[in-house]
Amino acid sequence: MSQFDPLFTPFNESIADIPLPEKFTFPFYYQPHPLAVIAAKQLQIHLTQQTDWKHNFGLEEQTKPCTQAQKLKPIGKMFGVLVVKNTQGEIGYLSAFSGKIADQNILPNFVPPVFDMLSKDSFFKLEYEEINQLSHKLKLLESHPELTKFQQALIAVTDAADHVIAQHRKLMIENRKNRKDKRNNMEGLSDTEQTTLSIEMSRQSVQDKHQLNALRRDWDDKIAQAQQQLAEITDQIDHLKLQRKQVSNALQDKLFAQYQFLNINGQSRDLSDIFHDAPNHQPPAAAGECAAPKLLQYAFKNALTPIVMAEFWWGMSPKSEIKQHQNYYPACHGKCRPILGHMLEGMEVDENPLLTNPAQGVDLPIVYQDPYIVIVNKPAEFLSVPGKSITDSVFSRMKQKFPDATGPLIVHRLDMSTSGLMVIALSKEVNKHLVQQFINRTVTKRYIAKIDGILTSESGTISLPLRVDLDDRPKQLVCYEYGKHAETFWQKVSIENGATLVHLYPKTGRTHQLRVHCAHHDGLHMPILGDDLYGKTEKRLHLHAQFLSLLHPHTNQPMTFEVNADFE
């Protein structure tokens, strides 16, 4: 280990034949450089051999006797390596982990957090204890037996008031009806008798209204008394909640100010400043605790020059996300993109490949065409509709080829990385007709996918609700609370070289539905080959919309189209 920096780790093997990259890693989309791969493998060996701390990553066999660490809830973690050059010209690497491990944020051989909120002399513990005390007081008040008693009393008196007043209104309606009947039967009475009866009925009407008002006043007083009793406790609760919110916000602002991030030019910015122009103007929870910012911060503070970096997942996947053990992953967008945007200023960084149009010069084959519809075979890595940075798409190509077409043209979409059949409507009326077929689910779509593993079952149905990952768009999460229903039927086709070809029939059309349903541990638990979001990157995503069946919007005759996949 270097005598100049205890966290600078030399490589255990020769790297003399590996050329250094000209630019630093673009952290949001990359293929790990060979140096980063060697560093990651060396760190992974350390994770399996170290005895300084214990954490249940969920990798141990359940049949073995449980250690104390294994009794804890298993959870995987993201780790990162940053290959650096020190002032002596030596090449080595730094290691980091995201968040905490074994309930600690400082461990041997790993760079420290940007700010150690758990240190003994940190203001965080003291001020957070004040929040805990306020929460404890709130809990006592909210569980106070008088609170329930007064709440029930208020409900009871309110219900009683509603009942009594409703009964009186019913009586008033009945009295009004009787008076009307009397007025209609006054023909045999003298003028004096009619006048006397009219006065009496008016008096009765006024009396009914006075009684209603008196009832209202009486019950309003009773309700006010019940509200006052309840307010003696709820006002205290509201005051404590406000006090806790103020203390919490003050602590949060103070905490954000402690997270100071450097860049290679020595410029420092805190979390509040960095996220000022973000959509919510507020740093998300745990911002700054990811591996990538920790690594760069330590390098800049200790005169180490960053060369390449990579992050990998170690252990069991979270329930909602999809993380594969030992897979490499880009930095997240919600927490890391604003921070790393500042930290990488002044550095030569690889170009963002997502800004380059992969469809440049690629043909868009037309499978079928008539005056009403067009069926195209969209290539992989080809947008269905224009993106933020790339306008070339199925829509733009169709608009150019059919300039007289009306309406939105696009009836349904395929992910950029997915190839296969799409139907295009050449008029507004045709589009409406076809969209209705998709809504009514009378269109049959069949995809073929090659997944990373061997399926033993022949068929099945996956039902996992999906929502967007707010911290890492466009990834999707499985979420039973806020997710939208998503259902896929699958059938095994064949097994090829350790992979399985499957037919996928989506019954719903959620974003990344097939990719998540294949990769998630509650789905097939085998990602689609080439899935750079939920599996491992290859030349292409092995997912193809192979079969499409619909009713022609003009003739109403069934039409079927099928194009085989090119996964080579």
ROTI-816143 format. One record per residue: z, y, x of N, C-alpha, C, O in turn. Coordinates in steps of 0.2 Angstrom, whole numbers, plus 5000, padded with zeros to 4 digits. Layout:
% ROTI-816143
ZYXZYXZYXZYX/...
END
This chain:
% ROTI-816143
500049945004500050005000500050065004500350065010/499750115002499650175006500350215008500750215003/500450235014501050265016501150335013501650365013/500550365011500550435008500650435001500950484999/500550384997500650384990500850314987500450274988/501450304985501650244983501250214977501250154976/500950254973500550224967499750224969499450194965/499550234975498850224977498850154980499150134985/498450114976498450044977497750024981497250034978/497749994987497149974990496849914987497249884984/496249904988495849844986496049784990496149794996/496149734987496249674990495649634993495749594997/495049664992494449634994494049694997494149744995/493549675001493149725004492649754999492349714995/492649814999492149854994491649894998491249934995/491549875005491149915009490349915007490049955008/490149855003489449845001489349874994488749874992/489849904991489749934985489650004985490150044987/489050034983488950104984489350144979489450124973/489650204981489950244977489550284972488950294974/489750294965489250324961489150394962489650424966/488650424960488550494962488950544957489050594959/489050514951489450554946490050514943490050454944/490550554941491150524938490950494931490450514928/491350444929491150404922491150454916491650494916/490650444912490750484905491250434901491050384899/491850464900492350414897492250394890492650344888/491750414886491750394879491150354878491050324872/490750334883490250284882490050264889489750304893/490250204892490050184899490050104899490350074895/489750084905489750024907490150024913490050064918/490749984914491149984920490849984926490449934927/490950024931490650024938490949964941491549944940/490649934946490949874949491549884953492049844953/491649944955492349964958492849964953493449944954/492749994947493249994941493349924939493949904937/492849874939492949804937493449774942493849734940/493349784949493749754954494449774953494949734953/494549844952495249874951495549844945496149824945/495149834939495449814933495649734934496249714932/495249694937495449624938496049624943496549574942/496149664948496749664952497349684948497849654949/497249734944497849754939498049694934498649684933/497549664932497649604927498049554930498449524927/497849534937498249484940498949504941499449464941/499049574943499749604943500149594937500749574937/499749604931500149594924500349524923500949514920/500049474926500249404925500749384929501049334928/500849424935501249394940501949444941502449414943/501949504939502549544940503149524936503049494930/503749534938504349514935504849574934505449574933/504549634935504949694935505149714928505649744926/504749694923504849714916504549654911504149614914/504749654905504549604900504249634894504649684891/503749614892503449644886503049584882502649554886/503049584876502749524872502049554870501949584865/501549534874500849554873500549504868499949514866/500849454866500649404861500149354864499749324861/500249344871499749294874500049234876499649184877/500749224875501049164876500949114871500849134865/500949044872500848994867501448994863502048994866/501348984857501948984852502348924853502948914850/502048864856502448804856502948804862503448764862/502848854866503348864872504048894870504048924865/504548874873505248904871505148984872504849014877/505449024867505349094867505849124872506449114872/505549174876505949214880506149274876505949284870/506649314879506849374875506349414874506249444868/505849424878505249474877504849444871504549484867/504749374871504349354866504649354859504249354854/505249364859505549374852505449434849505449444843/505249484853505049554851504349544847503949494849/504249594843503549594840502949594845502949644848/502549554844501949554849501549614848501349624842/501349644853500849704853500449704859500749714865/499849714859499449724865499449794867499649844863/499149814873499149884875498549894879498149854882/498349964879497749984883497950004890498450044891/497649984895497749994902497150034905496650024902/497250074910496750104913496750104921497350094923/496250104924496150104931495750164933495250184930/495950204938495550264941495450254948495950254952/494850234950494650234957494650304960494350344958/495050304966495150374969495050374977495050314979/494950424980494850434987495450484989495550534986/495850464994496450504996496150555001495650545003/496650595004496450645009496250615016495950645020/496450555017496250515023495650475022495350445027/495250485016494650455015494650385013494150345013/495250355012495350285009495150285002495350324998/494850225000494750214993495250164990495350114993/495550184985495950134981495950154974495550184971/496450134970496450154963497250164961497650144964/497250194955497850214951497850164945497350154942/498450154942498450114936498950154931499350194933/498750144925499150174919499150134913498650084912/499550144908499550114902499650174897499950224898/499450154891499450204885500150194882500350144880/500450254880501050254876501650224880501750244886/502050174877502650144881502550074881502150044877/502850044886502849964887503549944888503949984892/503749894885504449874885504949934884505449934887/504749974879505150034877505250084883505750124883/504850084888504850124893504250164894503650134893/504250224897503650254899503550264906503050294908/504050244910503950244917504050174920504650144919/503550144923503650074926503350074933502950114935/503650034937503350024944502650014944502349974940/502250044949501550034951501150074946500550074946/501450104941501050144936501150214936501750234937/500650264935500750334935501250354930501250324925/501650404931502050424925501750464920501150484921/502050474914501750514909501650584911502050604916/501250624908501150694909501850734908501950774912/502250714903502850744902503350684900503150644895/503850674903504350624902504850644897505350674899/504750634891505150654885505850614885506350634882/505750554888506350504888506850514894507350474894/506750564898507150564904507850594902507950624896/508350584906509050594904509150664903509550684898/508850714907508950784906508450814902508350874902/508050774898507550804894507850834887508350814884/507550894885507850924879507650884873507950894868/507150844874506850804868507450764865507550764859/507750724869508350684866508850724862509050704857/509050774865509550814862509350844856509750844851/508750874856508550904850508250854844508350864838/508050804847507850744842508450714839508450694833/509050714842509650694839509850734834510150714829/509750804834509850854829509450834823509750834817/508850814824508450794818508650734815508650724809/508950684819509150624816509850634812509950604807/510250684815510850694811510650724804510950714799/510150774804509950804797509650744793509750744787/509250704796509050644792509550604789509550574783/510150594793510650554791511050584785511250554780/511150654785511450694780510950684774511250674768/510350694775509850684769509950614766509950614759/509950564770510050494767510650484763510650454757/511150514765511850514762511750544755512050524750/511450604755511450644749510950614744511050604738/510350584746509850554742510150484739509850464734/510650454742510950394740511550414736511950364734/511750474735512450494732512350464725511950484721/512950434722512850404715512850464710512550454705/513150524712513050574707512350594706512250624700/511950594711511250614710510950574705510550604701/510950504705510650464700510950474693510650474688/511650484693511950504687511650564684511550564678/511650614688511350684685510650674683510450714678/510250644687509550634686509450594679509050614675/509850544678509750504672510050544666509750544660/510550594667510850634662510250684660510250694654/509950714665509450764663508850734659508550754654/508650664661508150634657508350614650507950624646/508950594650509250584643509250644638509050634633/509550694641509550754637508850784635508750814630/508450784640507750804638507350764633507050784629/507450694634507150644629507450664622507150664617/508150674622508550684615508250744612508150754606/508150804616507950864614507250854611507050884605/506750814614506150804612506150774605505750784601/506550724605506650684599506850724593506550724587/507450764594507650804588507150854586507150864580/506850884591506450944589505750914585505550934581/505550854588504950814585505150794577504750804573/505750774576505950754570506050814565505850814559/506250874568506250934564505550954562505450984556/505150954567504450974565504150934560503750954556/504350864560504050824555504350844548503950834543/504950854548505250884542504950944539504850954533/504850994544504451054542503751044539503551074534/503450994542502750974539502850944532502450964528/503350904531503450874525503650934520503350934514/504050974522504351034517503751074516503651104510/503251094521502651134519502251104514501951134510/502151034515501750994510502051004503501651014498/502750994502503051004496502951064493502851074487/503051124497502951184494502251204492502151234487/501751174496501051184494500951144487500551174483/501251084486501151054480501451094474501151104468/502051124475502351164470501851224468501851244462/501551254473501151314472500551294468500351334464/500351234469499751214465499951194458499451184454/500551184456500751164450501251224446501651204443/501051284447501451334444501051364438501251414435/500551334435500251354429500651364423500551414419/501151324422501551324416502151374416502451384412/502251404422502751454423502551524422502051544422/503151564420502951634418502851664425503051644430/502651734424502551774430503251774434503251774440/503751784430504451794434504651734437504851734443/504551674434504751614437504251594443504551574448/503651614443503151604448503451644454503351624460/503651714453503851754458504451734461504551734468/504951714457505551684460505451624464505751614469/505051574462504851514466504551534472504651504477/504051584472503751604478504251634483504151614489/504651674481505151704486505651644489505751644495/505851594484506251544487505851504492506151474497/505251484491504851444495504751484502504751454507/504651544502504651584508505251584512505251584518/505851594508506451584511506551524515506851514520/506351464511506451404514505951394521506251364525/505351424520504951424526505251454532505251434538/505551514531505851554536506551514539506651514545/506851484534507451444536507251384541507651374545/506751354539506451294543506351324550506551294555/506051384551505851414557506451434561506551424567/506951464557507651484561507951424563508251424569/507951364559508351304562507951274568508251254572/507251274568506951254574507151294580507251264585/507151364579507351404585508051394587508151394593/508451384582509151364584509251304588509651294593/508851254585508851184589508651194596508851164601/508051234597507851244604508351274608508451254614/508651324605509151364610509751314612509951314617/509951274607510451234608510351174613510651164618/509751144613509551094617509351124624509451094629/509051184624508951224630509551234634509551224640/510051254631510751264634510951194637511251194643/510851144633511151074636510751054642510951024647/510051064641509551044647509751094653509751064659/509851154652510051194658510751174661510751174667/511151154657511851124660511651064664511951054670/511251024662511050964665510750974672510850944677/510251024671509851044677510351074682510251064688/510851114680511251154685511751094689511851104695/511951044685512350994688511850954694512150944699/511250944692510850914696510650954702510550934708/510551024701510351064706510851074712510751094717/511551064710512051064715511951014721512151034726/511550964719511450914724510750924727510650924733/510250934722509550944725509451004729509051004733/509851054727509751114732509951104739509651124743/510451064739510751044746510151004750510051004756/509850954746509350914748508750954751508450944756/508551004746507951044748508151084754507651094759/508751114755508951154760508951114767508651134772/509151054767509151004772508450984775508350984780/508050974770507350954771506951014775506651004779/507151074772506851134775507051144782506651164787/507751134783508051144790507751094794507551104800/507651034792507450974796506650994798506450984804/506251014794505651034795505551094800505151084805/505951144800505951194804506151174811505851194816/506651134812506951104818506351064821506251064827/506051014817505550974819504951014822504650994827/504751064818504151104820504251134827503851144831/504851164827505051204834505051154839504851164845/505351094838505351044844504651024845504451014851/504251014840503550994842503151044846502851024850/503251104844502951164848503151164855502751174860/503851154856504151154862503851094866503751104872/503751034863503550974866502750984868502650964874/502351014864501651024866501651074872501151064876/502051114872502051164878502151134885501951154890/502551074884502751034891502150994893502150984899/501650974889501150934891500550984894500151004890/500650994900500151034904499650994907499850954912/498951004906498450964909498051004914497851054912/497950974920497551004925496850984925496650934922/496451014928495750994930495651004937496051024941/495050984940494950984947494951054950495051054956/494851104946494951174948495651204948495751254950/496151154946496851184946497051214940497551244940/496551224935496751254929497151214924497051154924/497651244921498151204917498151234910498051294909/498051184905498151204898498551154895498651094896/498951184890499451134886499051114880498551134878/499451064876499151034870498951084865498351074862/499351124863499251174858498651214859498151224855/498551234866497951274868497351234867496751254865/497351174870496751124870496551104863495951104862/496951094858496751074851496751134847496651124841/496751194849496651254845496051254841496051274835/495451234844494851234841494651174838494051164836/495151124838494951054835494951064827495251114825/494651024824494651024816495351044813495351084808/495851014815496551024812496951074816497551084813/496651094821497051144825497751114827498151154830/497851054827498551024828498450964832498050914830/498750954838498650884841498950834837499450834834/498550774837498750714833499350684837499550694843/499750634833500350604836500150564842499550534843/500550574847500450534854499850564858499650524863/499650624856499050654861499350664868499950684868/498950644873499150654879499550594882499650594888/499650544878500050484881499550424882499750374884/498850434882498450384883498350374891498550424894/498050324893497950304900497550354904497750374909/496950374901496450414904496750484906496750504912/497050524902497350584904497950574909497950614914/498350524909498850514913498550504920498850534925/498050464921497750444927497450514931497550524937/497050544927496750604930497250664932497250694937/497850664928498350714929498650694936498750744940/498850634937499150614943498650624949498950644954/498050614948497550624953497550694955497550714961/497450734950497450804952498050834955498050884959/498650814953499250834956499350814963499750844967/499050754965499250724971498650724976498550684980/498150774975497550784979497150714980496950704986/497050684975496650624975496050634971496050664966/495450614974494850634971494550574966494550514969/494550584960494250534955493550514957493150554958/493450444957492750424958492450384952491950404949/492850334949492650304943493250284939493850284942/493150274932493750244929493550194923492950194921/494050154921493850114915494550094912495050104915/494450084905495050064902494949994898494449984896/495449954898495349884895495949874891496549894892/495849824886496449804881496749734884496349694886/497449734884497749674886498249654881498749684879/498049594878498549564873498249554866497649564865/498649544861498549534854498249604851498449654853/497749594847497449654843497949674838498349634835/497949744837498349764831498049734825497549714824/498449744819498249714813497649754810497249714807/497649814811497149854807496549864812495949864809/496649864818496049884823495749814825495949764824/495249824829494949764833494949774840494549824842/495349744844495349744851495349674854495749634852/494849664858494749594861495149594868495049644872/495549544869495949544876495449544882494949514882/495549594886495249604893494549644892494249654897/494349654886493749694884493849764887494449794886/493349804889493349874891493149914885492749894881/493549974885493450014879493350084881493750104886/492950124878492950204880493550234877493950214873/493650294880494250334878494150354870493550364868/494650364867494650384860494450454859494550494863/494150464853493850534852494450584849494450644851/494850564844495350604841495850634846495950694846/496150584850496650614854496450634861496650684864/495950594864495750604871495150654872495150694877/494650664867494050694869494250774870493950794875/494650804866494850874868495150884875495050924879/495650834876496050834882495550824888495550864893/495150774888494750754894494150804894493850814900/493950834889493450894889493650944894493250974898/494350964894494651014898494750984905494551014910/494950924906495150894912494550874917494550874923/493950864913493350854917492950914919492450904922/493150974917492751034918492751044926493251034930/492151054929492051064936491951004939491751004945/491850944936491650884939490950864937490750874932/490650824942489950804940490050734936490350684939/489950734930490050674925489350654923488850684922/489350584922488750554919488550584913488950604909/487950584912487650604905487850564899487950504900/487950604894488150564888487550524885487050554883/487550464885486950424883486750434876486250414874/487250454872487150454865486750524863486550524858/486650564868486250624867485450604869485050644868/485350544872484650524873484350484868484750444865/483750504865483450464860483150394862482650394865/483550344860483250274863482650254859482250214861/482450294853481850274849481250314852480750304849/481350354857480750394860480150344862480250294866/479650354859479050304860479050244857478650204858/479550224853479650164849479250164843479350214839/478850114841478450114835478950094829479450054830/478850124823479150104817478650054813478250084809/478749994813478249944810478349954802478849954799/477749954799477749954791477549884789477049864791/477949854785477849784783477449784776477049744775/477549834772477249844766477149914764477549954765/476649934760476550004758476150004751475649964751/476350044747475950054741476050124739476450164742/475750154733475850224732476650244730476750294729/477050194729477750204727478250184732478750224732/478150134736478650114741478350104747477750084748/478750104752478650074759479150034762479750054761/479049974764479549934768479449934775478849924778/479949954779479849964786480349914789480849894786/480149894795480649854800480949894805480649904810/481449924804481749964808481949934815482349884815/481749964821482049934827482749944828483049994825/483049904832483749914835483749984838483250004841/484350014838484450084842483950134839483650174843/483850134832483450184829483850214823484050174819/483850274823484250304817483950294811483250304810/484350284805484050284798483850364796483350374793/484350404798484350474796484450514802484750494807/484250584802484450624808485150624810485550634805/485350624816486050634818486150704820485750744820/486750714823486950784826486550804831486350864832/486350764836485950774842485250754842484850784845/485150704838484450674838484150674831484450654826/483550704830483250704824482750654822482650634817/482550624828482050564827482350504823482950484825/482050484818482350434813481850404808481250424808/482050354805481650334799481450384795480850394793/481950424793481750484788481250534791480750544788/481350554797480850604800480150574801479650604800/480150504803479550474804479150464797478550474797/479550444792479250444785478950504782478450514779/479350554784479250624781478550654785478150684781/478450634791477850654795477250614792476750634792/477350544791476850504789476650514782476050504780/477150534777476950544770477250614768477750624765/476850664770477050734769477050754762477450804760/476750724757476750734750477250704746477350714740/477650654750478150624746478750674744478850714747/479050654738479550694736480250654736480250594736/480750694735481450664735481650644741481350664747/482250614742482550604748482250544753482550544758/481750514750481450454754481950394755481750344753/482450414759482950354760483350334754483650374751/483350264753483650234748484350204750484850204747/484350174756484950144759484850144766484250164769/485350134770485350144777485550084781485850034778/485350074787485550034792485950064798485650124800/486450034801486750064807486150074812485650034812/486250124816485850134822485650074826485050064828/486150034827486049974832485849914828485549864831/485749914821485549864817484849864816484549924814/484449814817483749814815483649784808484049754806/483049794806482849754800482549794794482349854795/482449764788482149794783482449854779483049844778/482049904778482249954774481749974769481149974771/481949994763481450014758481450094757481950124757/480850124757480750194757480450214750479950184748/480750264747480450284740480050344741480250394745/479450344739478950404740478950454734478550504735/479450444730479450504725480250504722480550454723/480450554719481050564717481250514712481750484711/480750504707480850454702480950384704481450344702/480550364709480650294712481250284716481550234715/481450344719482150334723482650324718483150284719/482650364712483250354707483250284704483750254704/482650254703482550184701482850134706483250094704/482650144712482950094717483650104719484050054719/483850164719484650174720485050144714485550114716/484750144708485150114703485150034704485650004702/484650004707484649934708485149924713485549864713/485249964718485749954723486449954720486949924721/486550014716487150024712487349964708487949944708/486849934704486949874700487049814704487149754701/486849814710486949754715486449704712486549644713/485849724710485349674708484849664714484449624714/484949704720484549694726484949644730485549644731/484549594733484749544737484649564744484049574746/485149564749485049584756485349524760485949504758/485049504764485249454769485149474776484649484778/485749474780485649484787485749424791486049374789/485549424797485649364802485949394808485749444810/486449364810486849384816487049334820487149274818/487049344827487349294832487949314834488049374837/488449274833489149294834489449254840489249204842/489949284843490149264850490749204849491349224849/490449144848490949094847490649034842490049044840/490948984841490748924837491148924831491748914831/490748924825491048924819491148844817490648814818/491748824814491748764812491648754805491448704803/491848804801491648804794490948814792490548844796/490748794786490048804784489848874781489348894781/490348894777490248954773490948984771491448954772/490949044768491549074766491449144764490849174764/491949174761491949244759492449284763493049264763/492349344765492749384769492849454764492449484762/493549464763493649524759494249564763494849544762/494049614766494449664770494249734769493749754770/494749774766494649844764494549884770494949874775/494049934770493949974776494050044775493850074770/494250084780494250154781494050174788494150134792/493850234788493750264795494350274799494850284797/494250264806494850274810494850344812494350374816/495250384809495250454810495350484817495150534819/495650434821495750454828495150434833495150454839/494750394830494150364834493550354830493350294830/493350404827492650394823492150374828492150394834/491650334826491550314819491850244818491650204813/492250224822492550154821492950154814493150204811/492950084812493250074805493950034806493949994811/494350044802495050004802495049964795494749984790/495449904796495549874790496249904787496749904791/496249924781496749964778496849944771496449964767/497449904769497549884762497849944758497849934752/498049994761498350054757497750104755497750124750/497350124760496850174759496150154759495650184758/496050094762495350064763494950054756495250034751/494350054757493850034751493749964751493649934756/493649934745493549864745492849844748492349884747/492849794752492249774756492249694756492749664758/491649664754491649594753490949564756490449594755/491049514760490449484763490449404762490949374763/489949374760489849304760489449284766488949314768/489649234769489249204775489149134775489449094771/488649114778488449044779488249034786487849064789/488448974789488248954796487548934796487348894791/487148954801486448934801486348874807486148824806/486648894813486548854819486948874824487248924824/487048834829487448844835486948844841486548794842/487048904845486548904851486948934857487248984857/487048884862487348904868488048944868488148994871/488448914864489148934863489148994858489749024857/488649014855488649064850488349034843488048984843/488549064837488349044831487949094827488049154827/487349064825486949104820487249104813487349044811/487349154810487549154803487149204798486849254801/487049184792486849224787487349264784487849234782/487249334783487849374780487549404774486949434774/487849404768487649434762488249484760488749464757/488149544762488649594760488549614752488049634749/489149604749489249624742489349694741489249724735/489649724746489749804746489349824752489149794756/489349894753488949924758489349974762489150034763/489949954765490349994769490050004776489749964778/490250064779490050074786490350024790490950004790/489949994794490149944799490449874796490849844799/490349864790490649814786490549744789490949704791/489849734791489749664794490049654801490249604803/490049714805490249704811491049694811491249654815/491349734807492149724807492349654804492749624806/491949634798492149574795492049514800492349464800/491549524805491449464810491949464815492249414817/492149524817492549534823493349534822493749504826/493549554816494249554814494549484814494249434812/495149484816495549414816495649384810495749324809/495649424804495649404797494949384794494949364789/494449404798493749384796493549324800493949274800/492949324803492749274807493049264814493049214817/493349324816493749324823493249314828493449284834/492649334827492049324832491649384832491249384827/491649434836491249484836490449474836490349424840/490049514834489349504834489149514842489349564844/488749474845488549484851488149554852487749574848/488349594857488049654859488449714855488149764854/488949694851489349754847489749794852490349774854/489549854854489849894859490449924856490849964860/490649924849491249954846491749904845492349914846/491549844843492049794841492049724846492449684845/491549724850491549664855491349684862491649734865/490749654864490549674871489849694871489449674867/489649744875489049774876488549724879488649694884/487949724876487349684879486749724878486749784876/486149694879485549734878485449764871485149814870/485649724866485649754859486149714855486449664857/486249744849486749714844486349664840485749674838/486649604840486249544837486449544830486749494827/486149594826486249594819485549624816485349674818/485249584811484649604809484549594801484749544799/484349644798484249644790483649604789483049634789/483649534788483149494788482749484782482149474782/483149494776482849474770483049524765483549554764/482549544760482649604755482249584749481649564749/482649574743482249564737482449614732483049634731/481949644728482149694723481549694718481049654719/481649734713481149744708480749804709480949854711/480049794709479649854710479749904705479749894699/479849964708480050024703479550044698479650074693/478850024699478350034694478149974690478149984684/478049924693477849864689478449824686478349784682/479049834689479649794687479549724689479949684687/479149704694479049634696479449624702479549664706/479749564703480149544709479749544715479149524715/480049574720479649574727480149554732480749564732/479949514737480349484742479949494749479349484749/480449514753480149524760480649494765481249494764/480349464770480749434776480449444782479849434783/480849464787480549474794481049444799481649464798/480849404803481349364808481549414813481249464815/482149404816482449444821482149434828481949374829/482149484832482049474839482649484843482749544845/483049434844483649444848483549434856484049434859/482949434858482849414865482849484869482849484875/
END
